[in-house]
Amino acid sequence: MDQNRKSFTPTYSLVQATYWMTACAVLSYTAVYLQALSFSNFALGVITAAGRVLGSLLGPVIASYLDSHPRFPTAKMNTPLLFLQIILFAILQFTGSGNLITAVLVALVIGLFISTNSVVLRFCGDCAASGIDLNFGIARGVGSFAYIIPSVLLGIVFKYIPATYLPVFGILLLVVQIVVNGYAGRFFVGQRSISMNPENEQKSSSLLQFFREEPVFTRLLFGIMLLFFGYYTYATFLINVVRNLGGDTSGMGFLSGVSAAIEIPFMFAFARFRKKWHLSSILTLSVIAISLKILASALVTNMTGLYVSQLLQGPGYALFAAAIVVYVSKVIPAKNLAKGQSLVYTMEMASGVLAGLIAGKLYDTTSVKITLLAGFAVTAAGAALCVSGIKKVR
């Protein structure tokens, strides 16, 4: 193996960086954009839910295709999906208004973007199959650091110009992601994928077969769906939470930036955590911390308290994001690896669907505090189910 192929971490860090920078525009600022077009919270919830449904359906399909067609280059799957988003964003910039067409276009952008995560995670499988070193914690930490940049900048920019210009920023970030995605693909030219190794030449299971073969993991998946209900009740409508405490888009941007910054040291130190604790213990800690963050966000009474509550983002979402990828690679056979990774993300997105539909209506009809407390109740139940579905893994 060439010297420059011994580690994919620097290149994959760029993949994660551009993915999460784009995610900031496509997902985190969607609420600000739609509210600028006079959509209600309920309509906002329906639109984001529809996008997450689409992404949740496309993700496993793409993952299954990659599992079943090992000779198809991973990077080539993303490029057409990203180009489609650019086209949709361009249409939105020139025709976007508070109507059904805009709602459909936004949902399509969200769905297509979410589905690209299956490909981003598939690079991890390519590394495992090719014997290439990858430190996922560091790469994901770089992604969190990169997220801070558009989070803060867009928050400030939208204080001075209408948030209806969000598609312009989305297009710029997608172009950068396309370039990095193409560069990352060149790293694996001539490499063998998982399914091309003779010892792993097993047919990938269908989704129904997979659920039957992995009952404990399936329980974990449904736990994840409930766990993230409160998370997306908070995150999708963060601008509502911030405004309720006297903040604005700038405050939202800085809050998101602080949250992402807190993730970084935990992700960078993930490899060290693994040396001291079982992977299953880290995962258990993370789901508990995620629950506590939602409770804290419901109980705070000012922006200072909301900033303090972000401290739980590190042991919560940051550790979960790093640990779950490694955990899946440990407990799921290689033939279903892409499917297993994708299903975790799919269940998380399914949670976002439920949160969008239910929380959107609650925000319109009740208070922010009541909505967040309802989200915490569901999340707490999900945390308990997750803990029961985590196998003891070193």
C-alpha positions as CSV (number, residue, x, y, z in Angstrom):
1,M,0.0,0.0,0.0
2,D,1.3,3.5,-0.9
3,Q,2.4,5.7,2.0
4,N,-0.4,8.2,1.2
5,R,-3.0,5.4,1.5
6,K,-2.2,4.3,5.1
7,S,-4.7,6.7,6.6
8,F,-8.0,8.0,5.2
9,T,-8.6,10.2,8.3
10,P,-7.5,13.6,6.8
11,T,-9.5,13.0,3.6
12,Y,-12.5,11.7,5.5
13,S,-12.3,14.7,7.8
14,L,-12.9,16.9,4.8
15,V,-15.9,14.7,3.8
16,Q,-17.4,15.1,7.2
17,A,-16.6,18.8,7.3
18,T,-18.4,19.6,4.0
19,Y,-21.2,17.2,4.9
20,W,-22.0,19.0,8.2
21,M,-21.5,22.4,6.8
22,T,-24.1,21.7,4.3
23,A,-26.3,20.0,6.9
24,C,-26.3,23.3,8.8
25,A,-27.8,25.1,5.9
26,V,-30.1,22.3,4.7
27,L,-31.4,21.1,8.0
28,S,-30.7,23.6,10.9
29,Y,-31.7,26.8,9.1
30,T,-34.8,25.3,7.3
31,A,-37.1,26.5,10.1
32,V,-35.7,30.1,9.7
33,Y,-36.1,30.0,6.0
34,L,-39.7,28.6,6.0
35,Q,-40.7,31.0,8.8
36,A,-39.3,33.9,6.6
37,L,-41.8,32.7,3.9
38,S,-44.6,32.8,6.5
39,F,-45.1,29.1,7.0
40,S,-46.6,28.1,10.4
41,N,-44.8,25.8,12.8
42,F,-47.2,23.0,11.9
43,A,-46.6,23.5,8.2
44,L,-42.8,23.6,8.9
45,G,-43.1,20.4,10.8
46,V,-45.0,18.7,8.0
47,I,-42.5,19.8,5.4
48,T,-39.5,18.6,7.4
49,A,-41.3,15.4,8.2
50,A,-41.9,14.7,4.6
51,G,-38.3,15.4,3.8
52,R,-37.2,13.0,6.5
53,V,-39.6,10.3,5.3
54,L,-38.1,10.6,1.8
55,G,-34.5,10.5,3.2
56,S,-35.4,7.5,5.5
57,L,-36.7,5.6,2.5
58,L,-33.9,6.5,0.1
59,G,-31.1,5.8,2.6
60,P,-31.6,2.1,3.1
61,V,-32.3,1.7,-0.6
62,I,-28.9,3.3,-1.4
63,A,-27.2,1.3,1.3
64,S,-28.7,-2.0,0.0
65,Y,-27.5,-1.1,-3.5
66,L,-24.0,-0.5,-2.3
67,D,-24.0,-3.8,-0.4
68,S,-25.3,-5.7,-3.4
69,H,-23.1,-3.9,-6.0
70,P,-19.6,-3.8,-4.5
71,R,-17.9,-2.8,-7.7
72,F,-19.9,0.4,-7.9
73,P,-17.6,3.2,-6.6
74,T,-19.0,4.7,-3.3
75,A,-18.3,8.3,-4.2
76,K,-20.2,8.1,-7.5
77,M,-23.4,7.5,-5.6
78,N,-23.4,10.9,-4.0
79,T,-22.6,13.2,-6.9
80,P,-26.0,13.0,-8.7
81,L,-27.9,13.4,-5.4
82,L,-25.9,16.6,-4.6
83,F,-26.4,18.0,-8.1
84,L,-30.2,17.5,-7.8
85,Q,-30.1,19.5,-4.6
86,I,-28.3,22.3,-6.3
87,I,-31.0,22.4,-9.0
88,L,-33.8,22.4,-6.4
89,F,-32.1,25.2,-4.4
90,A,-31.7,27.3,-7.6
91,I,-35.4,26.9,-8.3
92,L,-36.3,27.9,-4.7
93,Q,-34.1,31.0,-4.8
94,F,-36.0,32.4,-7.8
95,T,-39.5,31.1,-7.2
96,G,-39.7,30.3,-3.4
97,S,-42.8,31.6,-1.6
98,G,-45.3,30.4,1.0
99,N,-47.0,27.9,-1.3
100,L,-47.3,24.2,-1.9
101,I,-44.6,24.1,-4.6
102,T,-42.1,25.6,-2.3
103,A,-43.0,23.1,0.4
104,V,-42.5,20.2,-1.9
105,L,-39.2,21.5,-3.2
106,V,-37.9,22.0,0.4
107,A,-39.0,18.5,1.4
108,L,-37.1,17.1,-1.7
109,V,-33.9,18.9,-0.8
110,I,-34.1,17.6,2.8
111,G,-34.8,14.0,1.7
112,L,-32.0,13.9,-0.9
113,F,-29.5,15.4,1.6
114,I,-30.4,13.0,4.3
115,S,-30.0,10.0,1.9
116,T,-26.4,11.1,1.2
117,N,-25.4,10.1,4.7
118,S,-25.6,6.4,3.7
119,V,-22.8,7.1,1.2
120,V,-20.7,9.2,3.7
121,L,-20.8,6.3,6.2
122,R,-20.1,3.7,3.5
123,F,-16.6,5.2,3.2
124,C,-16.0,3.7,6.7
125,G,-16.8,0.2,5.3
126,D,-14.5,0.8,2.3
127,C,-11.7,1.5,4.7
128,A,-12.3,-1.6,6.8
129,A,-12.3,-3.8,3.6
130,S,-9.2,-2.1,2.1
131,G,-7.1,-2.2,5.3
132,I,-6.9,1.6,5.4
133,D,-6.7,3.3,8.7
134,L,-9.5,5.6,9.7
135,N,-10.1,7.4,13.0
136,F,-13.8,8.2,12.8
137,G,-13.9,10.1,16.1
138,I,-11.3,12.7,14.8
139,A,-13.0,12.9,11.4
140,R,-16.5,13.4,13.0
141,G,-15.0,16.0,15.3
142,V,-13.7,18.0,12.4
143,G,-17.2,17.8,11.0
144,S,-18.5,19.4,14.2
145,F,-15.8,22.1,14.0
146,A,-16.8,22.9,10.4
147,Y,-20.4,23.1,11.4
148,I,-19.7,26.0,13.6
149,I,-18.6,28.2,10.6
150,P,-21.9,28.4,8.7
151,S,-23.9,28.2,12.0
152,V,-22.5,31.4,13.3
153,L,-22.1,33.2,10.0
154,L,-25.6,32.5,8.8
155,G,-27.1,33.5,12.1
156,I,-25.3,36.9,11.8
157,V,-26.1,37.3,8.1
158,F,-29.8,36.7,8.5
159,K,-30.0,39.6,10.9
160,Y,-29.2,41.9,8.0
161,I,-30.6,40.2,4.9
162,P,-33.8,38.0,4.5
163,A,-33.4,34.3,5.3
164,T,-35.1,33.7,1.9
165,Y,-31.5,33.8,0.6
166,L,-30.7,30.5,2.3
167,P,-30.7,28.6,-1.1
168,V,-27.7,30.7,-2.3
169,F,-25.6,29.5,0.6
170,G,-26.9,26.0,0.2
171,I,-25.7,25.9,-3.4
172,L,-22.2,27.1,-2.5
173,L,-21.8,24.5,0.2
174,L,-23.1,21.7,-2.0
175,V,-20.6,22.6,-4.7
176,V,-17.8,22.3,-2.2
177,Q,-19.2,19.0,-1.0
178,I,-19.2,17.7,-4.6
179,V,-15.5,18.6,-5.1
180,V,-14.5,16.9,-1.8
181,N,-16.6,13.9,-2.5
182,G,-14.9,13.4,-5.8
183,Y,-11.5,13.8,-4.2
184,A,-12.3,11.2,-1.6
185,G,-13.4,8.7,-4.2
186,R,-10.0,8.8,-5.9
187,F,-8.5,7.5,-2.6
188,F,-10.1,4.1,-3.3
189,V,-9.2,3.6,-6.9
190,G,-8.1,0.0,-7.3
191,Q,-9.2,-1.0,-3.7
192,R,-11.4,-4.0,-2.9
193,S,-14.7,-3.4,-1.2
194,I,-16.1,-5.6,1.6
195,S,-18.3,-7.8,-0.6
196,M,-15.4,-8.3,-3.1
197,N,-13.3,-10.2,-0.5
198,P,-13.7,-13.9,-0.9
199,E,-14.3,-14.6,2.8
200,N,-17.2,-12.2,2.8
201,E,-19.0,-13.2,-0.4
202,Q,-22.4,-13.6,1.2
203,K,-25.7,-12.3,-0.1
204,S,-26.9,-9.2,1.6
205,S,-30.2,-9.8,3.6
206,S,-33.4,-8.1,2.7
207,L,-34.8,-5.6,5.3
208,L,-37.3,-8.1,6.7
209,Q,-34.6,-10.8,6.9
210,F,-32.3,-8.4,8.6
211,F,-34.9,-7.6,11.3
212,R,-35.5,-11.3,11.9
213,E,-31.7,-12.0,12.1
214,E,-31.0,-9.1,14.4
215,P,-33.8,-8.9,17.0
216,V,-31.7,-7.2,19.7
217,F,-30.3,-4.7,17.3
218,T,-33.8,-4.1,16.0
219,R,-34.9,-3.2,19.5
220,L,-32.0,-0.7,19.7
221,L,-33.2,0.8,16.4
222,F,-36.7,1.4,17.7
223,G,-35.2,2.8,20.9
224,I,-33.2,5.3,18.8
225,M,-36.4,6.3,17.0
226,L,-38.0,7.3,20.4
227,L,-34.7,8.7,21.8
228,F,-34.4,11.3,19.2
229,F,-38.0,12.5,19.3
230,G,-37.1,15.0,22.0
231,Y,-33.9,15.9,20.3
232,Y,-35.6,16.9,17.1
233,T,-38.5,18.5,19.0
234,Y,-35.7,20.8,20.2
235,A,-33.3,21.0,17.2
236,T,-35.8,21.4,14.4
237,F,-37.6,24.2,16.1
238,L,-34.5,25.7,17.8
239,I,-35.4,29.2,16.6
240,N,-38.7,28.9,18.6
241,V,-36.8,27.9,21.8
242,V,-34.3,30.8,21.3
243,R,-37.0,33.4,20.6
244,N,-39.0,32.2,23.6
245,L,-36.0,33.1,25.8
246,G,-35.5,36.5,24.1
247,G,-32.9,35.6,21.4
248,D,-32.8,35.9,17.6
249,T,-31.2,34.2,14.6
250,S,-27.8,35.5,15.8
251,G,-28.3,33.9,19.2
252,M,-29.4,30.7,17.5
253,G,-26.3,30.6,15.3
254,F,-24.0,31.1,18.3
255,L,-25.9,28.6,20.4
256,S,-25.5,26.0,17.6
257,G,-21.9,26.9,17.3
258,V,-21.3,26.4,21.0
259,S,-23.1,23.1,20.8
260,A,-20.9,21.9,17.9
261,A,-17.7,23.1,19.7
262,I,-18.5,21.1,22.8
263,E,-18.8,18.0,20.6
264,I,-15.2,18.3,19.3
265,P,-13.1,17.3,22.3
266,F,-15.4,14.3,23.0
267,M,-15.1,13.1,19.5
268,F,-11.3,13.6,19.4
269,A,-11.0,11.7,22.7
270,F,-13.3,8.9,21.6
271,A,-10.4,6.5,20.9
272,R,-9.0,7.1,24.4
273,F,-12.5,6.6,26.0
274,R,-12.6,3.2,24.2
275,K,-9.4,2.1,25.9
276,K,-10.8,2.8,29.3
277,W,-14.5,1.8,28.9
278,H,-16.5,-0.8,27.0
279,L,-18.1,0.5,23.8
280,S,-21.5,-0.5,25.2
281,S,-20.9,1.6,28.3
282,I,-20.1,4.6,26.3
283,L,-23.2,4.2,24.2
284,T,-25.3,3.8,27.3
285,L,-23.9,7.0,28.8
286,S,-24.6,8.9,25.6
287,V,-28.3,8.0,25.4
288,I,-28.8,9.1,29.1
289,A,-27.0,12.4,28.4
290,I,-29.1,13.0,25.3
291,S,-32.2,12.6,27.5
292,L,-30.9,14.9,30.2
293,K,-30.1,17.7,27.7
294,I,-33.7,17.7,26.5
295,L,-35.0,18.0,30.1
296,A,-32.5,20.8,30.8
297,S,-33.6,22.7,27.7
298,A,-37.2,22.5,28.9
299,L,-36.4,23.8,32.4
300,V,-34.1,26.8,31.7
301,T,-35.5,30.3,31.9
302,N,-33.0,32.3,30.0
303,M,-30.4,32.2,27.2
304,T,-27.6,31.7,29.7
305,G,-29.2,28.6,31.0
306,L,-29.7,27.3,27.5
307,Y,-26.0,27.8,26.8
308,V,-25.1,25.9,29.9
309,S,-27.4,23.0,28.9
310,Q,-25.2,22.6,25.8
311,L,-22.6,21.0,28.0
312,L,-24.5,17.8,27.7
313,Q,-24.0,17.8,24.0
314,G,-20.5,16.3,24.5
315,P,-21.3,13.2,26.5
316,G,-24.6,13.0,24.7
317,Y,-24.9,13.3,20.9
318,A,-21.1,13.6,20.3
319,L,-20.3,10.3,22.0
320,F,-23.4,8.6,20.4
321,A,-22.4,9.7,16.9
322,A,-18.9,8.3,17.3
323,A,-19.8,5.2,19.2
324,I,-22.8,4.0,17.2
325,V,-20.8,3.7,14.0
326,V,-18.2,1.6,15.6
327,Y,-20.8,-0.4,17.5
328,V,-22.7,-1.3,14.3
329,S,-19.4,-2.5,12.7
330,K,-18.9,-4.8,15.7
331,V,-22.3,-6.4,16.0
332,I,-23.5,-6.5,12.3
333,P,-22.0,-8.9,9.7
334,A,-20.1,-7.4,6.9
335,K,-22.7,-8.4,4.3
336,N,-25.3,-6.1,6.0
337,L,-22.9,-3.4,7.3
338,A,-24.0,-0.5,5.0
339,K,-27.6,-1.5,5.8
340,G,-27.0,-1.5,9.5
341,Q,-25.4,1.9,9.5
342,S,-28.1,3.3,7.3
343,L,-30.9,2.0,9.5
344,V,-29.5,3.8,12.5
345,Y,-29.6,7.0,10.6
346,T,-33.0,6.1,9.2
347,M,-34.6,5.6,12.6
348,E,-33.1,8.8,13.8
349,M,-34.7,10.5,10.8
350,A,-38.0,8.7,11.4
351,S,-37.9,10.3,14.9
352,G,-37.5,13.6,13.2
353,V,-40.6,12.9,11.2
354,L,-42.7,12.3,14.3
355,A,-41.2,15.3,16.0
356,G,-41.9,17.5,13.0
357,L,-45.6,16.5,12.8
358,I,-46.4,16.4,16.5
359,A,-44.1,19.1,17.9
360,G,-45.0,21.5,15.1
361,K,-48.6,21.4,16.2
362,L,-47.7,21.6,19.9
363,Y,-45.6,24.7,19.3
364,D,-48.6,26.3,17.6
365,T,-51.1,25.4,20.3
366,T,-49.1,25.2,23.6
367,S,-46.0,26.7,25.2
368,V,-42.4,25.9,24.3
369,K,-41.9,24.4,27.8
370,I,-44.8,22.0,27.5
371,T,-43.7,20.9,24.1
372,L,-40.1,20.2,25.2
373,L,-41.3,18.3,28.3
374,A,-43.5,16.1,26.1
375,G,-40.4,15.5,23.9
376,F,-38.4,14.6,27.0
377,A,-41.0,12.0,28.1
378,V,-40.8,10.2,24.7
379,T,-37.0,10.5,24.7
380,A,-36.7,9.0,28.2
381,A,-38.7,6.0,27.1
382,G,-36.5,5.6,24.1
383,A,-33.3,5.8,26.3
384,A,-34.7,2.9,28.4
385,L,-35.4,0.8,25.2
386,C,-31.9,1.6,23.8
387,V,-30.2,0.5,27.0
388,S,-32.1,-2.8,26.8
389,G,-30.9,-3.3,23.2
390,I,-27.2,-2.6,23.6
391,K,-25.1,-5.7,23.6
392,K,-22.0,-5.8,25.8
393,V,-19.1,-5.0,23.4
394,R,-15.6,-4.1,24.1
